[in-house]
Amino acid sequence: MSQILFPEVIQFLSQQPIPQFIGGQWVESPSGCVLESRDPGSGRTIAQFSGGDAQDIDQAVRAAHRAFREQPWAGLAPNDRAVFLHRLADLVDKHSPILAQIESLDVGKPLPQAAGDVANVAATIRYFADLNVYMRRREPIAVRGHEARSIRVPYGVCGFVFPWNFPLLLVGWGIAPALAAGNTVVIKPAEDTPLSTLYFCHLVAAAGIPPGVVNVVTGLGETAGAALSQHPGIKRMSFTGSPEVGRLVGEACGRNLVPVKLELGGKGAAVIFDDVDVDATAAALAGAITFNTGQVCCTATRWVVHHSIHDRLVQRASELLSTIHIGHGYEAATQMGPVVSEKQRQRVLGYLERGEQEGADVLLRGGAAIVPGHEQGFYVKPALLGGSPDNVACREEIFGPTAYVVPFRDESHAVEMVNRSTYGLANSVWSGNLERANRVAEALVAGNSWINAHNLFPHGVPYGGCNLSGMGGGVNSPETLIDYLRPQSIVRPLP
């Protein structure tokens, strides 16, 4: 493996341990705790990093607060901040091969997918940098007898806890609007996949962004993550992860009356009508559940299929899924890599077993996969189950390359089955009848509805959830930038 890694990657991973980035300095945790990152494709340890805790979080929040109050970041004109952010985006592009190698190795995803994530990060930084330049922050208010206006100002220190499935991509989606708005940030990456976020900090420093504007503390969720969400110095909080942990984060922020954004899980549905191209739709849905090995919160994990094409679609999807090449993310032929950890593999396998025990039909049997040369990797096969929509595999988020298929007979039946879910992140409608597709898309309860496609994230379109899938605004849009600007009114009585 070392022969195909860039020298910069080898040097970065060889640190014992990789330190944290706080106040513009690389520091190890005073606790002396060291954690390990493993390559999901081989099971081998690839790096060690500092295991921060509440003490490190406090240091990072204080550094971010000083940077907000004493450094010029918040006081810079939007165009001047945009200069720094464009410089950072250029560095992300320049170091894309390095970042992609680190991301692929740490998460297990195929190298081209990791490269796509890196490109998206650069584009996201540029999007918010430019959007902030042209956003109006002062609006006059017409009220009798008064001169009044509303202004928008940055909150201050914003905390971020990110998951392991898209570590660098979500850093870009999360902190780009916060930084563009003039806030400072403290990031707690997932303990399974912190490496690309740490390397990103080298680029933050190289871009000349003032010390303390961006801080990264690596550690466990129950220590460092909990300490960040509980810290009274945080003025805005964002958490991306499971509903179970999201509740804890929301509770902690509620005690300090800190506004919180929760981007949580999902159980996305694809409603497929009988007028679709069955082969093309099967290929798109098979691609959706195998992308990032199904570790995508909004992906199409419930297929609600018109009864007249149910068998044909299942057969074609099964053929495609059975031939997908499973392998290490660095191998050119790999179409689907491993899941992120042995814990996650057991979760996926456990749900498949429970689903079958509850009476699900096995349409395509999944299970553990063995990849020659990487026998200790965390691989699973794609799987399709079917049957009652009340089955646990149809109701709960699995986070693996699986889908549950149920037939429907009419439009109202399909909508009712989709809306049974307690989640509400994203669904899709597949039909050649656009009037019907739009009608059904609006009837589905979720933050996002897509038509004749799944997993669409263009910059400028809000992406967020409702119900168990989250609260507090979405990402990738002007509304996201506004989320990181606090409203304030100014009023003067007229003589």
C-alpha positions as CSV (number, residue, x, y, z in Angstrom):
1,M,0.0,0.0,0.0
2,S,2.8,2.4,0.8
3,Q,4.2,2.2,-2.7
4,I,1.0,3.8,-4.2
5,L,0.5,6.5,-1.6
6,F,1.8,10.0,-2.3
7,P,4.8,11.0,-0.2
8,E,2.7,13.8,1.5
9,V,0.1,11.2,2.5
10,I,2.8,8.9,4.0
11,Q,4.4,11.7,5.9
12,F,1.0,12.9,7.2
13,L,-0.1,9.4,8.3
14,S,3.3,8.6,10.0
15,Q,2.9,11.1,12.8
16,Q,2.6,9.4,16.1
17,P,0.0,10.6,16.9
18,I,-1.5,13.2,14.4
19,P,-2.1,16.2,16.6
20,Q,-5.2,18.4,16.9
21,F,-5.5,21.9,15.3
22,I,-6.4,24.5,17.9
23,G,-5.8,28.2,17.7
24,G,-3.6,27.8,14.6
25,Q,-1.3,25.4,16.4
26,W,-0.9,21.6,16.2
27,V,-1.3,20.3,19.7
28,E,-1.6,16.9,21.3
29,S,-4.2,16.3,24.0
30,P,-2.9,16.8,27.5
31,S,-4.7,13.6,28.4
32,G,-2.2,11.6,26.4
33,C,-5.1,9.6,24.9
34,V,-4.3,8.2,21.5
35,L,-6.9,6.7,19.1
36,E,-6.5,4.6,15.9
37,S,-7.9,4.9,12.4
38,R,-8.4,1.8,10.4
39,D,-8.5,1.1,6.7
40,P,-12.0,-0.4,6.2
41,G,-10.8,-2.2,3.1
42,S,-8.1,-4.2,5.0
43,G,-8.8,-3.8,8.6
44,R,-5.3,-2.5,9.3
45,T,-4.4,0.5,11.4
46,I,-3.4,3.3,9.1
47,A,-2.8,6.2,11.6
48,Q,-2.9,7.2,15.2
49,F,-4.4,10.5,16.4
50,S,-4.9,12.5,19.6
51,G,-8.0,11.6,21.6
52,G,-9.2,14.9,22.8
53,D,-11.7,15.5,25.6
54,A,-13.6,18.3,27.4
55,Q,-10.3,20.1,28.2
56,D,-9.3,20.2,24.5
57,I,-12.8,21.4,23.6
58,D,-12.6,24.2,26.1
59,Q,-9.3,25.2,24.7
60,A,-10.7,25.2,21.2
61,V,-13.8,27.2,22.1
62,R,-11.7,29.8,23.8
63,A,-9.4,30.1,20.8
64,A,-12.4,30.4,18.5
65,H,-13.9,33.1,20.8
66,R,-10.7,35.1,20.8
67,A,-10.5,34.9,17.1
68,F,-14.0,36.2,16.8
69,R,-13.6,39.0,19.3
70,E,-9.9,40.0,18.8
71,Q,-9.1,39.0,15.2
72,P,-10.4,40.8,12.2
73,W,-12.3,37.8,10.7
74,A,-15.9,38.9,11.7
75,G,-15.0,42.5,11.0
76,L,-13.7,41.9,7.5
77,A,-15.8,43.0,4.6
78,P,-17.6,40.1,2.9
79,N,-15.4,40.5,-0.2
80,D,-12.2,40.3,1.9
81,R,-13.4,37.1,3.6
82,A,-14.2,35.8,0.1
83,V,-10.6,36.3,-0.9
84,F,-9.4,34.0,2.0
85,L,-12.1,31.4,1.2
86,H,-11.3,31.4,-2.5
87,R,-7.7,30.9,-1.7
88,L,-8.7,27.9,0.5
89,A,-10.9,26.5,-2.3
90,D,-7.9,26.8,-4.7
91,L,-5.7,24.9,-2.2
92,V,-8.4,22.2,-1.9
93,D,-8.3,21.8,-5.6
94,K,-4.5,21.8,-5.8
95,H,-4.3,19.1,-3.1
96,S,-7.3,17.1,-4.3
97,P,-5.2,13.9,-5.1
98,I,-3.8,13.9,-1.6
99,L,-7.2,14.6,0.1
100,A,-8.9,12.0,-2.0
101,Q,-6.3,9.3,-1.1
102,I,-6.7,10.1,2.6
103,E,-10.5,10.1,2.3
104,S,-10.6,6.8,0.4
105,L,-8.2,5.1,2.7
106,D,-10.0,6.3,5.9
107,V,-13.7,5.8,4.8
108,G,-13.2,2.9,2.3
109,K,-15.0,4.5,-0.6
110,P,-13.6,4.1,-4.2
111,L,-11.0,6.7,-5.0
112,P,-13.1,8.4,-7.8
113,Q,-15.9,8.9,-5.4
114,A,-13.5,10.4,-2.8
115,A,-12.2,12.7,-5.5
116,G,-15.7,13.8,-6.3
117,D,-16.3,14.7,-2.6
118,V,-13.1,16.8,-2.6
119,A,-14.2,18.7,-5.7
120,N,-17.6,19.4,-4.1
121,V,-15.9,20.9,-1.0
122,A,-14.0,23.4,-3.2
123,A,-17.2,24.3,-5.1
124,T,-19.1,24.7,-1.8
125,I,-16.6,27.1,-0.3
126,R,-16.7,29.2,-3.5
127,Y,-20.5,29.1,-3.6
128,F,-20.9,30.6,-0.1
129,A,-18.0,33.0,-0.4
130,D,-19.6,34.5,-3.4
131,L,-23.1,34.3,-2.1
132,N,-22.1,36.3,1.0
133,V,-20.6,39.1,-1.1
134,Y,-24.0,39.8,-2.6
135,M,-26.3,39.1,0.3
136,R,-28.1,42.2,1.8
137,R,-27.5,42.3,5.5
138,R,-29.5,45.5,6.1
139,E,-33.1,45.9,5.3
140,P,-35.2,49.0,6.1
141,I,-38.5,48.5,7.9
142,A,-41.5,50.7,7.2
143,V,-43.1,51.6,10.6
144,R,-45.0,54.7,11.5
145,G,-43.1,57.3,13.5
146,H,-39.8,55.4,13.6
147,E,-36.7,54.9,11.6
148,A,-36.1,51.2,11.7
149,R,-34.0,48.6,10.0
150,S,-33.0,44.9,10.5
151,I,-29.4,43.8,10.3
152,R,-27.8,40.4,10.3
153,V,-24.6,39.7,12.2
154,P,-22.5,36.5,12.8
155,Y,-23.3,34.6,15.9
156,G,-19.7,33.9,17.1
157,V,-18.4,30.5,17.9
158,C,-20.2,27.7,16.0
159,G,-19.8,24.0,16.9
160,F,-19.9,21.2,14.4
161,V,-20.1,17.4,15.0
162,F,-19.8,15.4,11.8
163,P,-20.4,11.8,10.9
164,W,-18.1,9.2,9.3
165,N,-19.8,8.6,5.9
166,F,-18.8,11.9,4.1
167,P,-16.3,13.4,6.5
168,L,-14.7,16.0,4.2
169,L,-17.7,16.8,2.1
170,L,-19.8,17.5,5.2
171,V,-17.1,19.8,6.6
172,G,-17.4,21.8,3.4
173,W,-21.2,21.9,3.6
174,G,-21.1,22.8,7.2
175,I,-18.4,25.3,7.9
176,A,-18.3,27.2,4.5
177,P,-21.5,29.2,5.2
178,A,-20.5,29.7,8.8
179,L,-17.1,31.1,7.8
180,A,-18.5,33.2,5.0
181,A,-20.9,34.8,7.4
182,G,-18.0,35.8,9.7
183,N,-18.3,33.1,12.4
184,T,-15.5,31.0,13.9
185,V,-15.8,27.2,14.1
186,V,-14.9,24.3,16.3
187,I,-15.1,20.9,14.5
188,K,-15.4,17.5,16.1
189,P,-15.0,14.9,13.3
190,A,-16.1,11.3,13.7
191,E,-13.6,9.2,15.5
192,D,-13.7,6.6,12.7
193,T,-12.7,9.0,10.0
194,P,-10.9,12.2,11.2
195,L,-7.9,12.1,8.8
196,S,-9.1,14.2,5.8
197,T,-10.4,16.9,8.2
198,L,-7.0,17.1,9.9
199,Y,-5.2,17.4,6.6
200,F,-7.7,20.1,5.6
201,C,-6.4,22.2,8.5
202,H,-3.0,22.4,6.8
203,L,-4.7,24.1,3.9
204,V,-6.6,26.4,6.2
205,A,-3.3,27.6,7.6
206,A,-1.7,27.9,4.2
207,A,-4.6,30.0,3.0
208,G,-3.7,32.6,5.7
209,I,-7.0,32.2,7.6
210,P,-6.3,33.8,11.0
211,P,-5.5,31.4,13.9
212,G,-8.5,30.3,15.9
213,V,-11.0,30.8,13.1
214,V,-11.0,27.0,12.3
215,N,-10.3,24.5,15.1
216,V,-10.4,20.7,15.1
217,V,-10.6,18.5,18.2
218,T,-10.4,14.8,17.6
219,G,-11.9,12.4,20.1
220,L,-14.8,10.2,21.0
221,G,-18.4,11.3,20.6
222,E,-19.3,10.6,24.3
223,T,-16.4,12.8,25.5
224,A,-15.3,15.4,23.0
225,G,-18.6,15.5,21.1
226,A,-20.7,15.8,24.2
227,A,-18.4,18.4,25.7
228,L,-18.8,20.5,22.5
229,S,-22.6,20.4,22.5
230,Q,-22.6,21.3,26.2
231,H,-20.1,24.1,26.1
232,P,-21.6,27.5,27.2
233,G,-19.3,29.3,24.8
234,I,-20.9,27.9,21.7
235,K,-23.4,30.3,20.1
236,R,-24.6,28.1,17.3
237,M,-24.5,24.3,17.0
238,S,-24.7,21.9,14.1
239,F,-24.9,18.1,14.4
240,T,-25.1,15.5,11.6
241,G,-25.7,11.9,12.6
242,S,-28.3,9.6,14.1
243,P,-31.6,10.7,15.6
244,E,-30.6,9.0,18.8
245,V,-27.5,11.2,19.3
246,G,-29.3,14.2,17.8
247,R,-31.8,14.1,20.7
248,L,-28.9,14.3,23.1
249,V,-27.3,17.2,21.3
250,G,-30.5,19.0,21.1
251,E,-31.1,18.5,24.8
252,A,-27.6,19.8,25.7
253,C,-28.0,22.8,23.5
254,G,-31.5,23.5,25.0
255,R,-30.0,23.8,28.4
256,N,-27.8,26.6,27.2
257,L,-30.5,28.1,24.9
258,V,-28.2,27.6,22.0
259,P,-29.9,27.3,18.6
260,V,-29.1,23.9,17.0
261,K,-29.2,22.5,13.5
262,L,-29.9,18.7,13.4
263,E,-29.2,16.9,10.1
264,L,-30.2,13.3,11.0
265,G,-31.0,10.0,9.4
266,G,-33.5,8.8,6.9
267,K,-35.4,6.0,5.3
268,G,-35.8,7.4,1.8
269,A,-38.4,6.0,-0.5
270,A,-38.5,5.7,-4.3
271,V,-42.1,5.6,-5.7
272,I,-41.9,3.9,-9.1
273,F,-44.9,4.0,-11.5
274,D,-45.7,1.6,-14.3
275,D,-44.7,4.0,-17.1
276,V,-41.0,4.1,-16.4
277,D,-38.1,2.6,-18.4
278,V,-37.7,-0.5,-16.1
279,D,-34.1,-1.2,-17.0
280,A,-32.9,2.4,-16.6
281,T,-34.8,2.9,-13.3
282,A,-33.4,-0.4,-11.9
283,A,-29.9,0.7,-12.8
284,A,-30.4,4.1,-11.2
285,L,-31.8,2.6,-8.0
286,A,-29.1,0.0,-7.8
287,G,-26.5,2.7,-8.2
288,A,-28.2,4.7,-5.4
289,I,-28.1,1.9,-2.8
290,T,-24.5,0.9,-3.6
291,F,-23.1,4.5,-3.7
292,N,-20.8,4.9,-0.7
293,T,-21.9,1.3,0.1
294,G,-25.3,2.6,1.0
295,Q,-24.0,4.7,3.8
296,V,-26.0,7.7,2.7
297,C,-28.8,9.0,5.0
298,C,-31.1,10.1,2.2
299,T,-30.6,7.3,-0.3
300,A,-33.5,5.1,-1.7
301,T,-33.8,2.3,0.8
302,R,-37.5,1.7,0.3
303,W,-38.7,0.9,-3.3
304,V,-42.4,1.3,-3.6
305,V,-43.1,-0.2,-7.0
306,H,-46.3,-0.5,-9.1
307,H,-47.4,-4.1,-8.9
308,S,-47.5,-4.5,-12.7
309,I,-43.7,-3.9,-13.0
310,H,-42.6,-5.2,-9.5
311,D,-41.2,-8.5,-10.6
312,R,-39.4,-7.1,-13.7
313,L,-37.8,-4.3,-11.7
314,V,-36.7,-6.6,-8.9
315,Q,-35.2,-9.1,-11.4
316,R,-33.3,-6.4,-13.3
317,A,-32.0,-4.8,-10.2
318,S,-30.9,-8.1,-8.8
319,E,-29.0,-8.9,-11.9
320,L,-27.1,-5.6,-11.7
321,L,-26.5,-5.8,-8.0
322,S,-25.2,-9.4,-8.3
323,T,-22.5,-8.4,-10.7
324,I,-21.2,-5.3,-8.9
325,H,-17.5,-5.4,-8.3
326,I,-16.8,-5.2,-4.5
327,G,-13.2,-4.3,-3.6
328,H,-10.7,-2.0,-1.9
329,G,-11.3,1.6,-2.7
330,Y,-7.8,2.0,-4.3
331,E,-8.4,-0.8,-6.9
332,A,-9.5,0.6,-10.3
333,A,-12.1,-2.0,-10.9
334,T,-13.9,-1.4,-7.6
335,Q,-17.5,-0.2,-7.9
336,M,-18.4,-0.6,-4.2
337,G,-16.1,-0.6,-1.2
338,P,-16.5,-1.8,2.3
339,V,-18.6,-0.3,5.1
340,V,-16.7,1.9,7.5
341,S,-16.1,-0.6,10.3
342,E,-16.8,-4.1,11.7
343,K,-19.4,-2.5,13.9
344,Q,-21.2,-1.2,10.9
345,R,-20.9,-4.5,9.1
346,Q,-22.5,-6.3,12.0
347,R,-25.3,-3.7,12.0
348,V,-26.1,-4.3,8.4
349,L,-26.0,-8.1,8.7
350,G,-28.1,-7.9,11.9
351,Y,-30.8,-6.0,10.2
352,L,-30.9,-8.5,7.3
353,E,-31.2,-11.3,9.7
354,R,-33.9,-9.6,11.8
355,G,-35.9,-8.7,8.6
356,E,-35.9,-12.3,7.5
357,Q,-36.9,-13.5,10.9
358,E,-39.9,-11.2,10.8
359,G,-41.0,-12.7,7.5
360,A,-39.4,-10.7,4.8
361,D,-39.0,-12.3,1.4
362,V,-35.3,-12.5,0.4
363,L,-35.3,-11.2,-3.1
364,L,-31.5,-11.0,-3.3
365,R,-29.5,-12.5,-0.5
366,G,-26.8,-10.3,0.9
367,G,-24.4,-11.2,3.7
368,A,-20.7,-10.8,4.3
369,A,-18.4,-10.6,1.3
370,I,-14.8,-11.8,1.1
371,V,-12.4,-9.9,-1.1
372,P,-9.2,-11.8,-2.0
373,G,-6.2,-10.1,-0.6
374,H,-8.3,-8.1,1.9
375,E,-9.9,-10.9,3.9
376,Q,-10.0,-8.7,7.1
377,G,-11.9,-5.9,5.4
378,F,-15.4,-4.9,6.3
379,Y,-17.3,-6.0,3.1
380,V,-20.9,-6.8,2.6
381,K,-23.0,-7.8,-0.5
382,P,-25.9,-5.8,-1.8
383,A,-29.3,-7.2,-0.6
384,L,-33.0,-6.8,-1.5
385,L,-35.8,-7.8,0.8
386,G,-39.5,-7.5,0.3
387,G,-42.9,-8.1,1.9
388,S,-44.8,-6.3,4.6
389,P,-44.0,-2.5,5.0
390,D,-44.3,-3.1,8.8
391,N,-41.1,-5.2,8.7
392,V,-38.2,-3.8,10.7
393,A,-36.0,-3.7,7.6
394,C,-38.5,-1.5,6.0
395,R,-39.1,0.8,9.0
396,E,-35.6,1.4,10.4
397,E,-32.4,2.9,8.9
398,I,-29.9,0.2,8.1
399,F,-27.1,2.3,6.5
400,G,-25.8,-0.3,4.1
401,P,-26.3,-1.5,0.4
402,T,-29.8,-2.8,1.0
403,A,-33.4,-1.9,-0.1
404,Y,-36.8,-3.1,0.8
405,V,-39.3,-3.5,-2.0
406,V,-43.1,-3.3,-1.6
407,P,-45.8,-3.2,-4.4
408,F,-48.6,-0.7,-4.7
409,R,-51.8,-0.6,-6.8
410,D,-52.8,3.1,-6.9
411,E,-51.3,6.5,-6.2
412,S,-52.9,7.1,-2.8
413,H,-51.7,3.7,-1.6
414,A,-48.1,4.6,-2.5
415,V,-48.3,7.9,-0.8
416,E,-49.8,6.4,2.3
417,M,-47.0,3.8,2.6
418,V,-44.2,6.3,2.1
419,N,-45.7,8.6,4.7
420,R,-45.9,5.9,7.3
421,S,-42.2,6.5,8.0
422,T,-41.2,8.5,11.1
423,Y,-38.3,9.9,9.1
424,G,-38.6,12.7,6.7
425,L,-35.4,13.4,4.8
426,A,-35.7,12.6,1.0
427,N,-37.9,10.6,-1.4
428,S,-38.1,10.3,-5.1
429,V,-40.9,9.8,-7.7
430,W,-40.3,8.0,-11.0
431,S,-42.8,8.4,-13.8
432,G,-43.1,9.7,-17.3
433,N,-46.2,11.6,-16.3
434,L,-44.7,14.8,-14.9
435,E,-48.1,16.1,-13.7
436,R,-48.5,13.0,-11.6
437,A,-44.9,13.0,-10.6
438,N,-45.1,16.6,-9.3
439,R,-48.4,15.9,-7.5
440,V,-46.9,12.9,-5.7
441,A,-43.6,14.6,-4.9
442,E,-45.6,17.4,-3.1
443,A,-47.6,14.9,-1.2
444,L,-44.7,13.0,0.3
445,V,-43.6,14.1,3.8
446,A,-39.9,15.0,3.7
447,G,-37.5,17.9,3.4
448,N,-36.7,16.9,-0.2
449,S,-38.5,15.3,-3.1
450,W,-36.8,14.4,-6.3
451,I,-38.3,13.4,-9.7
452,N,-36.8,10.7,-11.9
453,A,-33.5,10.8,-10.0
454,H,-32.3,10.3,-6.4
455,N,-29.5,12.0,-4.4
456,L,-29.5,15.4,-6.0
457,F,-27.6,18.2,-4.2
458,P,-27.2,21.3,-6.5
459,H,-25.9,24.4,-4.8
460,G,-28.7,26.8,-4.3
461,V,-31.4,24.3,-3.4
462,P,-32.1,23.8,0.3
463,Y,-31.5,20.3,1.6
464,G,-32.8,19.4,5.1
465,G,-35.2,17.1,6.9
466,C,-38.3,17.0,9.1
467,N,-39.6,14.6,11.8
468,L,-36.8,12.2,12.9
469,S,-34.6,13.4,10.0
470,G,-33.8,16.8,11.6
471,M,-34.7,20.4,12.3
472,G,-33.2,23.8,12.1
473,G,-32.6,24.4,8.5
474,G,-30.7,22.7,5.7
475,V,-27.5,23.0,3.7
476,N,-26.3,24.2,0.3
477,S,-28.6,27.2,-0.1
478,P,-29.0,30.9,0.7
479,E,-31.1,29.9,3.6
480,T,-28.1,28.1,5.0
481,L,-26.0,31.3,5.0
482,I,-28.8,33.1,6.8
483,D,-28.8,30.3,9.4
484,Y,-25.4,31.6,10.5
485,L,-26.4,35.3,10.7
486,R,-28.2,36.5,13.8
487,P,-31.0,39.0,13.2
488,Q,-31.0,42.3,15.1
489,S,-33.3,45.3,14.8
490,I,-32.3,49.0,15.1
491,V,-35.1,51.5,15.9
492,R,-35.1,55.3,16.4
493,P,-38.1,57.4,17.2
494,L,-38.7,60.2,14.7
495,P,-39.3,63.7,16.1
